[in-house]
Amino acid sequence: MKFNSVIGAMALAVTSGTAMAADDVTLQLKWVTQSQFAGYYVALDQGFYAEEDLNVTVLPGGPDIAPTQVIAGGGADVIVEWMPAALAAREKGLPLVNIAQPFASSGMMLTCWGDVGIESPDDLTNRTLGVWFFGNEFPFMSWMSKMGISTDGASENGVEVLKQGFNVDPLLQRQADCISTMTYNEYWQVIDAGVTPDELITFKYEDQGVATLEDGLYVLEENLSDEAFVDKMERFVRASMKGWKWAEENPEDAAMIVLEYDETGAQTEKHQVRMMGEIAKLTAGSNGALDPAAYERTVETLLTGGSDPVITMEPEGAWTSAITDAALN
């Protein structure tokens, strides 16, 4: 068990004679240690960070940890965050900048019972739908707005929105006809509960044209004026993307590496191997550079997210290609 994520990198740095020269980097994850973040653990375990003269500490997240608050308080150099939360924080005064985008696609979807007559998005009206909040609701609200479906729960041919916790109980207990799931996590919790895929119908936000960018790397804008910091981030991104590509090519081995770093012991081999297979679909085709079209789609989705959009104006300076241009070319 690797109880401190930095130990592996430090040991490799010592053996290569670069320990004294290594620069420290602290990465704050969005959620707990799992295959969703395999690229970073692989880069740590395989010595990719050490090769770039970096001592990287990976901090797991959790339900009570907000990456934006951690970086604002000086607890991390770089964070993994979803773009809705990052752009919302930026508009409120925390100048976050996306420096890399390992995830090319969104894993968010709506998972519904197939026996309630839902065959297409048009059939969602007059249903109870489980939706994650705390910034995760905006793609859903934008989707409903795009379709002309009210979410106030009172309008005819609208939907009743159930504020969903980070579990699948509302679907299993038939409290909701559909719930929010990720392709790599909650969907499989439903399956593991004894439901078969044939009993479900899913709608991926990516297919509905309202997906927002997930799991990007963000830093504070002020740090980008520091040449030493920029150089450190270039090396960090280069090593991280090497880790992600290794994980894509070796999903089972990557999942086992993640399990070694799981201090809680809560993760299982079956779930992590399966998760890594799904995560690889989301990082496939990405070299870490942000796609401007995907960024514009994200902004449009957030600006049109119903009556209470997550951002109220077009962001400026919210992302840069300077790091990936230098790191990947």
VOGU-3710 file (C-alpha; in Angstrom, 3 decimals, decimal comma):
1> mkfnsvigam> 0,000/0,000/0,000  1,438/3,369/-0,982  0,253/5,462/1,935  1,830/8,678/0,701  1,468/9,457/-2,977  4,743/11,330/-3,085  6,919/8,481/-1,784  7,147/6,629/-5,095  8,217/9,735/-6,975  10,789/10,667/-4,347
11> alavtsgtam> 12,318/7,199/-4,311  12,702/7,195/-8,071  14,172/10,683/-7,987  16,759/9,610/-5,423  17,895/6,639/-7,505  18,276/8,829/-10,568  20,315/11,381/-8,627  17,842/14,218/-9,164  16,258/14,422/-5,722  17,854/17,752/-4,833
21> aaddvtlqlk> 16,788/19,335/-8,126  13,183/18,152/-8,099  10,436/20,781/-7,947  7,426/20,211/-5,715  3,934/20,126/-7,235  0,728/19,516/-5,286  -2,276/18,269/-7,259  -5,766/18,338/-5,731  -8,186/15,812/-7,229  -11,909/16,405/-7,622
31> wvtqsqfagy> -12,911/13,141/-5,959  -11,554/10,145/-4,078  -8,730/7,923/-5,323  -10,163/5,977/-8,263  -9,491/5,246/-11,927  -11,046/8,577/-12,882  -7,588/9,966/-12,018  -5,476/7,031/-13,179  -3,188/9,105/-15,412  -1,766/11,006/-12,454
41> yvaldqgfya> -1,186/7,910/-10,338  0,419/6,144/-13,299  2,736/9,105/-13,902  3,689/8,976/-10,228  4,137/5,201/-10,112  5,976/4,825/-13,410  8,417/7,625/-12,678  7,184/10,005/-15,381  7,100/12,894/-12,894  10,544/12,005/-11,565
51> eedlnvtvlp> 11,875/12,032/-15,142  10,708/15,653/-15,336  12,433/16,499/-12,023  9,141/16,788/-10,174  8,088/15,675/-6,696  4,305/15,386/-7,108  1,936/15,007/-4,190  -1,550/13,842/-5,183  -4,293/14,853/-2,744  -7,525/12,816/-2,964
61> ggpdiaptqv> -10,808/14,681/-2,898  -14,112/13,798/-1,302  -17,626/15,047/-0,561  -16,340/17,723/1,819  -13,430/18,887/-0,352  -13,895/21,604/-2,965  -10,807/21,864/-5,216  -11,538/25,532/-5,890  -11,395/26,291/-2,169  -8,203/24,272/-1,754
71> iagggadviv> -6,320/26,189/-4,449  -7,743/29,507/-3,248  -6,307/28,754/0,187  -2,882/27,869/-1,181  -3,254/24,143/-0,582  -2,525/23,100/-4,166  -0,630/24,302/-7,220  -3,041/22,729/-9,684  -6,479/21,136/-9,385  -8,687/18,736/-11,321
81> ewmpaalaar> -12,092/20,368/-11,748  -15,121/20,417/-14,019  -15,358/23,546/-16,141  -18,775/24,694/-14,820  -17,365/24,973/-11,304  -14,161/26,586/-12,559  -15,938/29,209/-14,654  -18,411/29,932/-11,852  -15,523/30,456/-9,444  -13,759/32,694/-11,957
91> ekglplvnia> -16,812/34,905/-12,370  -17,038/35,200/-8,581  -13,447/36,391/-8,311  -11,211/33,308/-8,169  -9,136/33,636/-11,375  -8,814/29,994/-12,415  -7,325/29,182/-15,815  -7,573/25,877/-17,670  -4,044/24,834/-18,709  -4,846/21,336/-20,043
101> qpfassgmml> -7,845/19,158/-20,847  -7,054/15,407/-20,628  -10,766/14,484/-20,900  -11,992/14,997/-24,460  -15,552/13,789/-23,795  -18,143/13,989/-21,035  -19,169/10,937/-19,051  -22,420/12,408/-17,741  -25,722/10,844/-18,708  -29,308/10,337/-17,595
111> tcwgdvgies> -30,152/6,719/-16,778  -33,835/5,769/-16,867  -36,032/2,764/-16,268  -37,015/1,250/-19,572  -40,413/0,050/-18,382  -41,949/3,490/-17,797  -42,410/4,377/-21,454  -39,305/6,505/-21,979  -37,778/5,908/-25,392  -36,504/9,370/-26,365
121> pddltnrtlg> -35,837/12,713/-24,641  -39,329/13,831/-25,679  -40,719/11,231/-23,271  -39,092/12,880/-20,245  -41,997/15,283/-19,720  -44,186/14,694/-16,662  -41,467/12,547/-15,082  -39,444/12,776/-11,890  -35,779/13,111/-12,727  -32,864/12,870/-10,309
131> vwffgnefpf> -30,348/15,664/-10,851  -27,048/16,428/-9,122  -26,742/20,010/-7,913  -23,784/22,040/-6,570  -22,961/23,150/-10,127  -23,602/19,790/-11,751  -27,189/20,653/-12,636  -26,439/23,204/-15,328  -25,964/20,836/-18,289  -29,334/19,302/-17,377
141> mswmskmgis> -31,041/22,681/-17,034  -29,604/23,782/-20,374  -30,797/20,561/-22,001  -34,335/21,051/-20,696  -34,290/24,726/-21,736  -33,138/23,701/-25,212  -36,087/21,308/-25,444  -38,569/23,833/-24,048  -39,297/21,690/-20,973  -40,035/23,479/-17,704
151> tdgasengve> -38,206/22,328/-14,566  -40,366/24,123/-12,004  -42,393/20,995/-11,256  -45,690/22,807/-11,703  -46,006/23,400/-15,431  -47,925/21,071/-17,695  -45,552/18,846/-19,682  -42,677/19,874/-17,447  -40,480/17,710/-15,221  -40,207/17,262/-11,490
161> vlkqgfnvdp> -36,567/17,677/-10,455  -35,405/15,566/-7,524  -32,207/16,821/-5,903  -30,128/13,681/-6,083  -27,368/12,719/-3,679  -24,236/11,012/-4,954  -25,881/7,597/-5,024  -28,359/5,647/-7,153  -31,032/5,011/-4,524  -33,738/7,200/-6,131
171> llqrqadcis> -33,753/4,960/-9,206  -33,511/1,656/-7,363  -36,283/2,686/-4,968  -38,451/3,979/-7,836  -38,478/7,500/-6,426  -37,380/8,780/-9,834  -37,871/7,586/-13,398  -34,336/8,695/-14,291  -31,230/9,715/-12,381  -27,910/11,372/-13,110
181> tmtyneywqv> -25,042/8,926/-13,627  -21,509/8,879/-14,974  -20,644/6,298/-17,614  -17,768/5,082/-15,468  -19,326/5,053/-11,999  -22,970/5,368/-10,951  -24,338/3,548/-14,001  -22,376/0,487/-12,929  -23,635/0,850/-9,370  -27,116/0,349/-10,795
191> idagvtpdel> -25,944/-2,717/-12,694  -24,184/-4,105/-9,621  -27,460/-3,739/-7,709  -28,944/-6,448/-9,946  -30,436/-4,386/-12,771  -29,614/-5,530/-16,304  -28,653/-3,113/-19,101  -31,756/-4,229/-21,030  -33,916/-2,788/-18,253  -32,436/0,684/-18,715
201> itfkyedqgv> -32,287/3,432/-21,293  -29,576/6,073/-21,202  -29,154/9,539/-22,685  -25,585/10,826/-22,864  -25,211/14,578/-22,543  -22,519/14,402/-25,221  -25,117/13,076/-27,675  -27,625/15,775/-26,687  -25,187/18,582/-27,490  -25,154/20,016/-23,967
211> atledglyvl> -22,101/18,309/-22,473  -19,649/20,455/-20,537  -15,921/19,839/-20,169  -14,932/17,668/-17,223  -11,710/16,942/-15,337  -9,537/19,719/-16,691  -6,378/21,007/-15,015  -6,638/24,504/-13,516  -4,194/26,925/-11,913  -4,432/30,464/-10,579
221> eenlsdeafv> -3,968/33,086/-13,297  -1,459/35,100/-11,285  0,955/32,155/-11,214  1,155/32,100/-15,011  3,258/35,268/-14,895  5,943/33,321/-13,007  8,331/31,720/-15,525  9,462/29,069/-13,035  5,870/28,062/-12,319  5,036/27,898/-16,032
231> dkmerfvras> 8,073/25,708/-16,657  7,003/23,436/-13,809  3,484/23,137/-15,213  4,797/22,345/-18,682  6,733/19,430/-17,229  3,772/18,401/-15,096  1,355/18,349/-18,041  3,819/16,465/-20,243  4,329/13,758/-17,618  0,614/13,605/-16,784
241> mkgwkwaeen> -0,379/13,066/-20,410  2,275/10,368/-20,687  0,569/8,767/-17,711  -2,845/9,054/-19,323  -1,727/7,477/-22,583  -0,041/4,642/-20,639  -3,290/4,113/-18,715  -5,307/3,971/-21,938  -2,973/1,320/-23,363  -2,750/-0,663/-20,109
251> pedaamivle> -6,142/-0,241/-18,424  -5,966/-3,223/-16,081  -2,448/-2,396/-14,936  -3,467/1,243/-14,478  -6,409/0,198/-12,299  -4,111/-1,910/-10,143  -1,808/1,084/-9,676  -4,790/3,161/-8,543  -5,696/0,468/-6,010  -2,173/0,605/-4,574
261> ydetgaqtek> -2,636/4,299/-3,828  -6,108/3,894/-2,290  -5,420/4,469/1,397  -9,049/3,792/2,353  -9,179/0,274/0,937  -12,721/1,049/-0,177  -12,184/0,464/-3,897  -12,499/-2,959/-5,496  -10,513/-4,432/-8,360  -13,645/-5,209/-10,379
271> hqvrmmgeia> -14,998/-1,676/-10,162  -11,681/0,046/-10,828  -10,799/-2,103/-13,849  -14,233/-1,474/-15,312  -14,000/2,240/-14,516  -10,628/2,520/-16,221  -12,081/0,959/-19,349  -14,788/3,620/-19,442  -12,425/6,470/-18,548  -10,150/5,479/-21,443
281> kltagsngal> -13,066/6,225/-23,793  -13,243/9,792/-22,436  -9,519/10,530/-22,666  -9,128/8,810/-26,046  -7,991/11,189/-28,759  -6,873/13,868/-26,314  -3,257/14,986/-26,153  -4,130/17,341/-23,308  -4,849/20,404/-25,427  -8,239/22,019/-24,936
291> dpaayertve> -10,544/21,960/-27,974  -11,825/25,541/-28,492  -15,095/24,233/-29,947  -15,742/22,133/-26,825  -14,954/25,186/-24,699  -17,428/27,332/-26,649  -20,094/24,638/-26,323  -19,493/24,504/-22,572  -19,830/28,270/-22,232  -23,001/28,326/-24,329
301> tlltggsdpv> -24,485/25,535/-22,221  -23,701/27,350/-18,987  -25,046/30,688/-20,223  -28,355/29,089/-21,220  -28,831/26,867/-18,178  -32,396/27,907/-17,423  -33,449/30,866/-15,285  -30,356/30,755/-13,064  -27,312/30,224/-15,318  -23,994/29,329/-13,724
311> itmepegawt> -22,278/32,242/-15,487  -23,832/35,481/-16,640  -21,253/36,678/-19,163  -18,752/35,337/-21,671  -15,534/34,535/-19,753  -12,257/36,134/-20,771  -8,872/34,548/-20,213  -10,373/31,378/-18,747  -8,041/29,043/-20,637  -4,648/29,069/-22,252
321> saitdaaln> -2,909/26,825/-24,768  0,551/28,112/-23,793  1,273/25,239/-21,408  0,185/22,442/-23,730  1,805/24,112/-26,751  5,142/24,019/-24,953  4,636/20,678/-23,212  3,403/18,647/-26,161  5,279/20,093/-29,136
//
